[in-house]
Amino acid sequence: MIKLLIADDEPLVLAGMKSMLPWNRLGLEICGTAQNGQQALELIRQYRPEIVITDIKMPVMTGLELAQHCRAEFGDLPLFIMLTSFEEFSYVREAMHHGAIEYIVKLELTPQSLEMTVRKAMEMVAKIQNKASSGAPAASLQLFRDKFFTRLCNNMFENREQFCRQHEDLGLQFDAERYVAASCSITNVKDISAQQQLTLCSSTVSMVQDILKKLCTCQVTILDARHFNIVFWMTAEQAYDLEFQNHLLQTASDTASRYFSVRLLCGIGTPVEDPFLIAQSVYSARCVLAAATEAQPVLNAQQDLADQNALFDFSAYRLRLTKAFEELDGTVLEQTISDIIDSLEGHPSRHIQALDAATNLLYMSLSLLPEGETLLSNIFADHPDGYRSLYKYVSTHQCCEWMRQLRDGLCQNLKSQRKSYKKQVVENVEAYIRQNIRKRLTLNEVAAAFNFSPNYLSQLFAKYAARGFVDTITSEKIAAAKVMLAEHDMKIYEVAEALGYESAFYFSRVFKKETGISPREYIQNTSK
């Protein structure tokens, strides 16, 4: 049973709320009521409710102050639903910044609207509790999904097979008739700190996603503190219905403006039938986003197909870049980035292609290099916004200059750390193997965890490790097996199962090949 607390300084409102719904049948228990914020805080400390419905304006401590205090003291729970009057709407915006999930206008309160809001809160409570009980895996899955969509939107998959394998592993379904991407920029942001910008972006994107998912299946991916992409799953009819698409993004823009006093500029891309080609829709969305204004915040690429340039073919350079990053080969990296710059410089109309290329280079640098964030911050330390200054550039020349600075900084760093880095990579992989020794690890899985190709990781072990990749896993598993057999008094079949072997018989064969004696003989020797 989920516990609910109701706080309002009007006794009639409290009585009405308590009797408005069959709370027990909804799975809710009213653990208390309060007539001011301080009293509510004391009851929250005593009963730890998961949901609080509170008036914004109350004596002693306001509902807004109550939400702020609870967020700092208790974290994600309780969730707050705010009761408000029309004239208090400015307070609602601030409440949303402090974790309030919804508001209810008192004059519009009905049993139906209250039940709908409370059910939404109950669903969010369940998600938070599931996340807390499952720990890191749920968060890690979302991180991997975000990373997947970042690569998809930037045309970063090496081939279709890699795309299919990863979306299947992540449980992502691409079963729509068409896919349409939107590229969005958050504007009208007040002068706040970088951390506050990130918080504002996260809150804005979260609310936009909640609103849009009620209208159309979508995935929202944050790019930085002011930019994010949306990929929509659409029917063939929706994909060419410009009014429907513009309504989606206009709704998102209006919501962001209402709750967070920011504006969204949105570019909607052309539809694609093949999900592997979503990058093409993203590209066309970014092209029209560059022309969006506050007067016309939502633009659709389908309205101006004639002026679109060809998609920048980053795949022509991606394999060379990936190998250069993996091997820390500054020479190849320098030449490849120089080739990209040469193909773009001198063409003012290719600003979007130049920005697209620079964004791809930025993503690869951050994801493929150890301490990539620190390294890029140092390279662009002379820029007020660091490497994120890229997103302010409005010309091909500026983007090319940014890529030159990136190239020179990376090459200088890579040449100085090439050998030591490869040894460190091997040590990191060995540590990963020990941490996951109970799993059935394969070369493909471990390579994917470190963003390497299987062949490259195998070569690293052959050159810089004491043993090959497979032999390393075998050695670590047998070392773990010895501890289990000698110190934990486990049976042979239990050890085999714990370490991911298909049978005790096969485990015994591997153990004897590695140590010269069988597991049973090892147990007898250690018990003497």
N, C-alpha and C positions, 0 to 999 in steps of 0.2 A: 504493500500500500504506500503510495506517494503522499508525503505530508505537505499540506498547504497552510499558509498563514495569510490572513487578510488584515490589512491596516487601513483605516480611514477615520478621520476625526468626526464624521457624522454618524451617529448611532443608527439612523434609519438605513443608511447605505450598507452598514455592516449587517444589519438584520436582513436586508433584501438580498445581499450577496449569499448569505448562509442558506437561505431558503430557495434561491433561484434555480438550483440544479440538484439532482440526486447524486451528491458527491461520492458516496460510498459505491454506488453502482458504476461510476466512472473510474473507480480505483484510486480515489483520493480521500484522505482523512484531514479534516480541518483541525489542526493541532492547536490553534489559538487565534484570537483576534486582538488588535491593538488600536488605540485611538491617537497615538502619536508615534513618531519615528523612534524615539528612545525606548519606549515600551516594546515596540516591534523588535528592535535590536536585541533586547534582553531575552525575548521569547525565541528569537532565532538561535541565540547562543544555547538556550536550554533544550530546544526540540530539534534543531537542525533541519528545518523543512527544505524540500527540494524546490518548491515554488512559492513565491510571495506575490500577492496582488496588493498593490499599495497606491494610495492617493499621492500625487506629487506634492501638493501643498498640505502640510500638517504642522501642528505646533511642536515646539521643542527640537525636533529634527525632521526635516523634510524627507519626502520619499526619494528625492535625488541624492541627498546626503546619505540616506540609509543604503542606497544601492552602491554608492562609492565606498562606504565603510565596509560593507559585506564583501565586495569584490577584493578589497585589499586584505581582509582578514580570512576569508574562507575560499577564495578562488572562484572556480566556475559555477559552483552552486552556493546559494539558491539562485534560480532564474527569476527575473523580475518582470511582472506585467504591470504597466503604469495606468492608473485611472486619471483621466485628465478632462479639463474643460476646453472649449475651443480657444479661449484666450490664453491658455497655458502652452500653446504648441511650441514656442521657442524652448521651453524647458524639456519637451519631449526629445528634441534633437540632442540636447546635452545628455539626457538619460540614456539614449542609444549608444553614446560614446562610452558609457560606463556599464555596458552589458545588458541593459534592458532589451528584451527580445520582442516586445509588442506593446502597444498602447490601446486603451479603450476609451472612447469619448463617452462620458457618463450619460449624456442625453440620448445617445444612440445605443445604449446597452440593452441587449435582449438576451434571453436564454440561449438562442442559437449562436449569436456572436460570441458570447462568453464561452460556450462549450467549444466552439471552433478554436478560439484562442488558447484555451486550457489544454485541449488535445495536442495542439502544436507544441506547447511547452512540455507536455509529457513525453512526446517523441524526442525532443531535444534532451530531456533528462536521461532517457534510455540510451541515447547515443553517447552522452558524456560518461555515463556509468559503464557502458560497454568498453569505451575507449580506456577508461581508468583500469578496468579489470583485465583487459587484454594487453595493456602496456604498450611498449614500443612497436610491436608488429603492425597495429592498425595505422599508427602515425607513419611508419616506414612505408606501408603500402601506398598511402596517399602521396608521400614524397616521390615514390617511384612513378606513380601515375602522372603527377605534375611534370616530372622529368620527361616522361614519355611524350606528353602533349607538347612540351617545349621543343623536343626534337622533331616531332611530326610537323608542327607549325613552321619550323625553320628548314624543312627539307633535309634533315640530318641523318636519316636512316640510310645505311649502305645499300640495302636492297629490299625488295618486297618480302623476302623470306624472314629477314630480321624484324621487320615491322609486324608481320603476322605472328611470329613466335612471341614477341614481347607483349602484344595486346592480348593474346590468349593467356599468357602467364599472369597478366594483371587482371584478368577477368573482365576485360572491356569488350562490349558488343558493338560491332559496326554493321548494323542490319537496316539502316535507313535507306530510303530511295535516293536522297541527296544530302549533301553536307554544305553548310554555308558558314563561313567564318566572319567574325567581326573583330576589328581592332579598336581599342578604346583608350582614351587619354583622360586623366583626371585633371581638371583645370580649376582656376579660381581658389587655389589652396592658400590659406593664410600663411603668414611668416611664422612657421613652426619648426621644431628641430627635426633632424632626419629620422629619429626614432618615432616621433609623433606622426611624421608623414607615412611611415610604414604601417603604423597602427591604423591611421585613417584609411589608407589604401585597403588594408585587410578587412576592416569593418565595411567599407563601401562595397568591395567585391563580394563579401559574404551576403550582404543584403541584396545586391543585384542578382546574385545566383539564386537566392531563395525566391525572388520575384519571378525571374525568367523561367525557372524550372516548373512553375505552375502553368506556364503558357506553352513551353516547348522544351523537349529534352536538350540539354546543353552541358558543356564542360567549360569552366572558367579557369584560366591559368594566369597567375600574376607574373609579370615580367620584371617590374621594379616598383618603386614607390609611387609611380604615376601612370603606369601603363599595364594593360592586361588584354588578353585575347579571349574570345568566346568562340566555341565551335558548336553549331546547332545541328541536331539530327532532324531532318525535315522530310516531308512527303514531296513528291515531284511538284504538286500543286503549290505548296507553301514556298518551295525554292524559287519560284518565279512570281510570287505574289509580293510585289514591292511594298504595297500598303501594309500587309501583315508584318513584314520584316521591319519596316520603319516604325511600326507601332511597338514592336518588341523593344527596340533600342530607345525609342522615345520614352517608353514606360520606365526603363532602367535609368535614363537620364533624369527624369522627373523625380524618381524615388531618391536618387543620390542628392539632388538639389534640396528636396524636402527635409531629409533627415540629417544631412551632413553639410549643407550649405556649400556644396561643390558642384561643378558642372562637368558633364561628360561630353566629350567630342567623340563621335563614333563613325567608323567607316565600315560598311557592309560589303563583303566580297562577292564575287560571282560563284554560283553553285558548282559543285563537282559531284560526279556520281561515284567515283572511286575514292575511298577514304585515304588511300595511300597518297593521293594528290591534294590533300587538304592545304598544303603549303601554297598552292596556286591561289586558292580562295583567300588565304591570309595575305598574300602579297597584294592582290587586287584591293583588299580591304585597307591595307596600309597606304596604297596609292591615293585613295579617295580621302582617307583620314587627314592627309597632309593639307587638303583644301577645306576641311571642316572649320566652321567658325561658330561663335556664340549665337549669331543670328541664324545659322543653318547648322545645328550641331550633329545632325545625322545625315550622312550621304551614302548613296548606294552605287556600287560600281556598275551595276547593270544599267544604270541610267546614262552611262557615258563610256560605253565599250570602245568607241572609236579612238579615244585618246590613250588607251592603255598601251604601255610598252611591254615587250616580252619579259617573262620571268627571268630574273638573273639566275644563270645556271651554276649554282655553287657546287653542284655535284662534280663538275669538271675539276675542281680543286680539292674536294673534301678528302679523297683517299690520300693524296700527297700530304695534306695537313695533318690528318689523323696519324699517319706513320711518323711524321716529323715530331708531333707532340709526344707520341708513345716512346720514341727513341731519343727524345730531347735533342734532335738534330737541328741545331741553329742554322746551319747552312741551307738545308732544304726549306726550312720554315721561312727564312729571309727571302729566298728566291720566289717561293710560292706567293707570299703576301705581296711582293713586288709585282708579280704578274697580275694579281687582282687589281692593284692600284693602277697599273698601266692600262688595263682594259676599261677602266672607268674614268680616269682623269681626262680632262679636256672635253667632257660631255656634260654640260650643265643640266641637261634634261634627265640625267640618270641619277638624280639625287636619291630616289627611293631604292634603286638597285645598289647604290653605294652604301646607304644606310643598312640595307638588307645584308650585304656582305660583311660590314663591320659588326653587325649584331651576331652573325654566325661565328665570326672570329672571337667575339667576346664570350659567347656561350662555350665554345670549345676550350678557350683558355681557362675559364672558370671550372669547367667540369673535368678536363683531362689533365690538368697540371696540379701537382701537390702544392698546397698553400696558394691556390690560384687567386683567391680573393685578396690575400695579403700582397702577393706579387703585383697584381694589377693596381692596387691602391698605391703602391710605391711608384709604379711607372707613371701614374697620372697624379702624383702628389701636388704638382704645380697647378692643377685645375681646381677651382672652387668646389665643383661637384664630383671630383675624382673621375673615374672612368665613365660614370653615368652622364658626364657632360655630352657624350655622344648623342643623347636623345634631344638635345637642344639645337643640334646643327640642322641648318636648313639648306645647305648647298653640297654639291658633290665634292667641291674642293675641301670643305671643312671635314667631311667624312674621310677623305683620303689622307689628310694631315693627321687625323686621329689614328688611322691605320698605320701610318709611318711611325708614329710615336710608339704604338703598340709593338710593331715589328722590331724596332731598334731595342726597346726595353726587354722584350722576350728573348731575343737572340743573345744579348749580352748576358742575361741570366742563365740561359740554357747551356751555353758553352762552358760556363764555370761549374756547373753541377751535374753534368751528364752522367759521368760514371758513378758518382756517389748516389745519385738518385736511383739508378737501376738496382743497386745493391739494397737500397732502402725499400724499394718496391717488393723485392723478393722477401725481405724480412717481414714486411707488412702482410704479404700473402701467407707466409708461414704462420704468423700470429692469427690470421683469420681462420686458417685450417684448424689450429688448436682450439680456437673458440667455438668452432662448429664441428668438432670431431665426431659428434654423435650423428651427424647427417651423412647421407650418401653424396659426397661431393664429387662433381665432375669438372673437367677442365672448362667446359662451356659455361657452367654456372658460376664458377669462381672468376673466370675472365670477365663475365658480364657484371659481376659485383664491383669490379675495379675499372670498368669501362675500357677493357683491352680486348683485342681479338684473341681467340684461343691460340692461334699459331704464335703470336707475339709473346704471350705469357709462357708458352712451352719453351720458346727460345731463351727467354730470360732465365728460366730455371736451369736449362742446359748449360748456360754460360756463367751464371752467378751464384747458383745454389750448390750445395754439397751433393745433392741427388736430384734426379729428374722429378717432374711434378707428381707422377703417379707413385713413384718410390717414396717421395716425401710424405704423401698422404698415408701410404702403408706404414711407414716408420712411425708416424705420429699416432696412428690408430693402435699399433701394437704397444707403443709406450703407454698409452692410456689404458690398454687392456691389462698390462702388467700391474698397474696400480689398482685397477678394479679387482683383479684376482687375488692380489696379495693383501691389500689393505681394507677392502670393502666386503670380503667374504662372499663375492658373487659367484653364481654357478656359470659354467662355460657358456651355456645357451643364453643366459641372461646378458653376459658381456657381448656375445655375438649380436644379439638383438639391439642392445644399447648403442653399439657402434655402427649399426646400419648394414651388417652383413646379412646376406640372403639366407644363410643357414649356419648352424654350429659346425657342421662338417667343413664347409668352405672356410670359415674362420680358423678352424684348427689347422687346416692346410697352410693358410697364409702365415699363421703364427709360427708354425714349425719351420717354414721356409725362411722366415725373417730371423728367428732365434736359434734354430738348430734343435729345439726340443718342442714337444707338444705342450698345449696348455695344462694338461693334467700333470705332466712331469714338472712343469714350472711351479705348479701349486705345491707338489710334494717337496720340491727343493726349498721353497721359501718357508715351508712349515717346519722344517727340521730345526 
